[in-house]
Structure formats: C-alpha cells, structure tokens
Amino acid sequence: MPDPRAKKRTPFDMRSACRSYTEGNIKQLMAIASNKDNPPDTQLRAIAMLLERGWGRPQQELKTDSEIRVTIRKMLGDEDRS
C-alpha cells in the first residue's frame, strides 16, 4: 500500500504546460489588483499574490516562552564498548 504522506511529483510536461500560462496569469492578477471596481479584499489578495511571487513569502518568526531540550543517547552494544 503506498504511503499517503509521500509527496507526489507532478510530471514535468504538466509543470511546463502550467508555466506557459504564467505571463497571462500575472497580467490578470495585475488587472484585478488595479481595478477599482473590484472589492478591496479581492484587490488585496491579488496584490499579495503578486508580491509573494516577486519577493517570496515573508518569514514568520516563532516566539515561545518555553525552552526546548533535546537529549540524544546512543545505546552501545557489547561489540561497541571498549
């Protein structure tokens, strides 16, 4: 039975076909973002998508009050002991 957590790879030809629409889709996002007749939330989402594709997603800082400790122990068999 295949592992359901295994990452499925998209065939190269599928990626290539999808990438061929990139320029048109970016232009459409630009049109959505700049169209004042669109609701503000739609415009903001288009702007966010453009920025993420151009600059990447902002890093999220993880803040926590707790301390994490890791203990690693190696159990030695008789043949490993000297």
SENUDO-421676 format. One line per 5 residues: number of its first residue (from 1); their letters; for each residue x negated, z negated, y of N, C-alpha, C. Coordinates in nm, 4 decimals. Last residue first. Layout:
BEGIN
NUM = A = X,Z,Y,X,Z,Y,X,Z,Y  ...;
//
This chain:
BEGIN
82 = SRDED = -3.4511,-2.4487,-0.0365,-3.5938,-2.4502,-0.0669,-3.6524,-2.5873,-0.0500  -3.1537,-2.2858,-0.1402,-3.2207,-2.4084,-0.0942,-3.3688,-2.4028,-0.1304  -3.0416,-2.0684,-0.2604,-3.0805,-2.0560,-0.1196,-3.1585,-2.1771,-0.0705  -2.9678,-2.1430,-0.5163,-3.0755,-2.0434,-0.5057,-3.1229,-2.0279,-0.3614  -2.7530,-2.3160,-0.4689,-2.8775,-2.3701,-0.5216,-2.9933,-2.2733,-0.5030;
77 = GLMKR = -2.6103,-2.2095,-0.1529,-2.6067,-2.2244,-0.2974,-2.7417,-2.2787,-0.3441  -2.4977,-2.3417,0.1487,-2.6085,-2.2897,0.0714,-2.5855,-2.3129,-0.0769  -2.2781,-2.2553,0.3918,-2.2889,-2.3300,0.2682,-2.3973,-2.2645,0.1842  -2.3080,-2.2806,0.7266,-2.3371,-2.1943,0.6136,-2.3554,-2.2827,0.4915  -2.0914,-2.3171,0.9945,-2.1682,-2.3818,0.8891,-2.1878,-2.2831,0.7766;
72 = ITVRI = -2.0169,-2.3346,1.3250,-2.0450,-2.2418,1.2151,-2.1345,-2.3150,1.1167  -1.7757,-2.4185,1.5515,-1.8763,-2.4730,1.4626,-1.8929,-2.3760,1.3460  -1.6812,-2.3922,1.8792,-1.6911,-2.3207,1.7526,-1.8040,-2.3831,1.6732  -1.4530,-2.4977,2.1196,-1.5763,-2.5238,2.0451,-1.5700,-2.4502,1.9130  -1.3200,-2.4708,2.4357,-1.3195,-2.4139,2.3005,-1.4550,-2.4414,2.2374;
67 = ESDTK = -1.1297,-2.6753,2.6458,-1.2611,-2.6303,2.6045,-1.2515,-2.5783,2.4617  -0.8652,-2.6165,2.8819,-0.9191,-2.6696,2.7575,-1.0551,-2.6069,2.7263  -0.7683,-2.4922,3.0960,-0.8203,-2.6262,3.1185,-0.8869,-2.6818,2.9940  -0.8259,-2.1516,3.1798,-0.7751,-2.2527,3.0889,-0.8391,-2.3871,3.1218  -0.7850,-1.8178,3.2634,-0.8117,-1.9536,3.3117,-0.7487,-2.0522,3.2152;
62 = LEQQP = -0.9053,-1.5040,3.2558,-0.8426,-1.6037,3.1701,-0.8828,-1.7415,3.2205  -0.8364,-1.2318,3.4612,-0.9189,-1.3483,3.4374,-0.8409,-1.4501,3.3543  -0.8213,-0.8967,3.3990,-0.7434,-1.0191,3.4103,-0.8323,-1.1364,3.3725  -0.9179,-0.6114,3.5831,-0.9500,-0.7127,3.4829,-0.8659,-0.8365,3.5083  -0.6959,-0.3360,3.6397,-0.7754,-0.4490,3.6889,-0.8005,-0.5502,3.5771;
57 = RGWGR = -0.7459,-0.0230,3.4764,-0.6633,-0.1413,3.4997,-0.7502,-0.2549,3.5506  -0.8773,0.2634,3.6531,-0.8713,0.1700,3.5408,-0.7840,0.0512,3.5766  -0.8694,0.4546,3.8495,-0.9640,0.3450,3.8664,-0.9677,0.2477,3.7494  -0.6862,0.6542,3.7686,-0.8010,0.6883,3.8509,-0.9093,0.5820,3.8539  -0.4977,0.5257,3.6181,-0.5652,0.6399,3.5595,-0.6897,0.6784,3.6389;
52 = ELLMA = -0.4140,0.3292,3.7963,-0.4707,0.2901,3.6673,-0.5478,0.4051,3.6043  -0.3085,0.4886,4.0049,-0.4257,0.4052,4.0282,-0.4933,0.3645,3.8972  -0.0877,0.6062,3.8716,-0.1941,0.6897,3.9277,-0.3222,0.6088,3.9484  0.0619,0.3779,3.8089,0.0128,0.4646,3.7016,-0.1006,0.5537,3.7513  0.1213,0.2823,4.0660,0.0414,0.2012,3.9740,-0.0175,0.2868,3.8620;
47 = IARLQ = 0.2840,0.4933,4.1580,0.1582,0.4621,4.2267,0.0661,0.3830,4.1341  0.4983,0.4664,3.9799,0.4210,0.5906,3.9809,0.2852,0.5686,4.0476  0.5862,0.2117,4.0590,0.5394,0.2332,3.9209,0.4554,0.3606,3.9122  0.6632,0.2607,4.3233,0.5537,0.1684,4.2948,0.4987,0.1872,4.1537  0.8810,0.4371,4.2842,0.7625,0.4809,4.3579,0.6416,0.3917,4.3248;
42 = TDPPN = 1.0543,0.2659,4.1520,1.0095,0.3879,4.0847,0.8830,0.4405,4.1516  1.0992,0.0729,4.3468,1.0363,0.0320,4.2216,0.9851,0.1529,4.1432  1.2259,0.2254,4.5546,1.0910,0.1703,4.5727,1.0233,0.1295,4.4428  1.3867,0.5283,4.4420,1.3896,0.3825,4.4639,1.2465,0.3282,4.4746  1.3300,0.8316,4.6265,1.3227,0.7549,4.5019,1.3302,0.6065,4.5332;
37 = DKNSA = 1.3081,0.9377,4.8767,1.4437,0.9251,4.8224,1.4457,0.8476,4.6901  1.0407,0.9719,4.9301,1.1075,0.8553,4.9914,1.2513,0.8365,4.9423  0.7984,1.0623,4.7194,0.9368,1.0977,4.7529,1.0107,0.9734,4.8024  0.5503,0.9834,4.6290,0.5627,1.0166,4.7713,0.7046,1.0517,4.8141  0.5806,0.9340,4.3558,0.5282,0.8283,4.4420,0.5541,0.8579,4.5895;
32 = IAMLQ = 0.6674,1.1845,4.2634,0.7557,1.0672,4.2509,0.7125,0.9586,4.3483  0.4377,1.3363,4.3168,0.5649,1.3710,4.3811,0.6620,1.2537,4.3772  0.2533,1.2103,4.1503,0.2296,1.2120,4.2944,0.3586,1.2432,4.3701  0.3673,1.2703,3.9022,0.3567,1.1299,3.9452,0.3347,1.1207,4.0962  0.3289,1.5491,3.9097,0.4646,1.4941,3.9076,0.4645,1.3474,3.9506;
27 = KINGE = 0.0520,1.5640,3.9017,0.1230,1.6170,4.0191,0.2650,1.5626,4.0261  0.0145,1.4571,3.6478,-0.0397,1.3857,3.7634,0.0302,1.4327,3.8904  0.1341,1.6601,3.4977,0.1922,1.5257,3.4972,0.1407,1.4413,3.6140  -0.0369,1.8761,3.5430,0.1033,1.8826,3.5844,0.1681,1.7461,3.5925  -0.2753,1.7729,3.4275,-0.2701,1.8112,3.5685,-0.1265,1.8151,3.6202;
22 = TYSRC = -0.1976,1.7250,3.1503,-0.2435,1.6206,3.2417,-0.2263,1.6584,3.3884  -0.1378,1.8956,2.9483,-0.0315,1.8688,3.0462,-0.0754,1.7720,3.1556  -0.3485,1.8920,2.7770,-0.3285,2.0156,2.8528,-0.2197,1.9986,2.9600  -0.3268,1.6585,2.6372,-0.4160,1.6603,2.7527,-0.3972,1.7854,2.8372  -0.1638,1.7399,2.4273,-0.1114,1.6468,2.5275,-0.1960,1.6494,2.6540;
17 = ASRMD = -0.3439,1.9036,2.2865,-0.2191,1.9604,2.3375,-0.1615,1.8708,2.4470  -0.5396,1.7135,2.2179,-0.5745,1.8287,2.3012,-0.4494,1.8902,2.3638  -0.3963,1.5478,2.0496,-0.4527,1.4959,2.1741,-0.4826,1.6097,2.2699  -0.3443,1.7337,1.8460,-0.2325,1.6702,1.9171,-0.2806,1.6158,2.0509  -0.5984,1.7941,1.7515,-0.5189,1.9010,1.8115,-0.3995,1.8453,1.8886;
12 = FPTRK = -0.6808,1.5434,1.6445,-0.7454,1.5991,1.7630,-0.6603,1.7053,1.8299  -0.4232,1.3123,1.5472,-0.5077,1.4289,1.5190,-0.5595,1.4902,1.6488  -0.4597,0.9739,1.6102,-0.3842,1.0937,1.6447,-0.4747,1.2127,1.6157  -0.4895,0.7196,1.3730,-0.5557,0.8128,1.4631,-0.4668,0.9336,1.4854  -0.3713,0.3933,1.3549,-0.3508,0.5317,1.3170,-0.4181,0.6208,1.4196;
7 = KARPD = -0.5216,0.1003,1.2506,-0.4944,0.1872,1.3655,-0.4817,0.3315,1.3165  -0.3613,-0.1251,1.0354,-0.4635,-0.0229,1.0538,-0.4233,0.0713,1.1670  -0.1545,-0.2888,0.9820,-0.2309,-0.3185,1.1031,-0.3372,-0.2133,1.1311  -0.0542,-0.2123,0.7396,0.0259,-0.1787,0.8580,-0.0480,-0.2065,0.9882  -0.2441,-0.0621,0.4916,-0.2430,-0.1764,0.5816,-0.1646,-0.1404,0.7075;
2 = PM = -0.0672,0.0914,0.2190,-0.1517,0.0965,0.3374,-0.1357,-0.0265,0.4256  -0.0851,0.0000,-0.1179,0.0000,0.0000,0.0000,-0.0896,0.0000,0.1240;
//
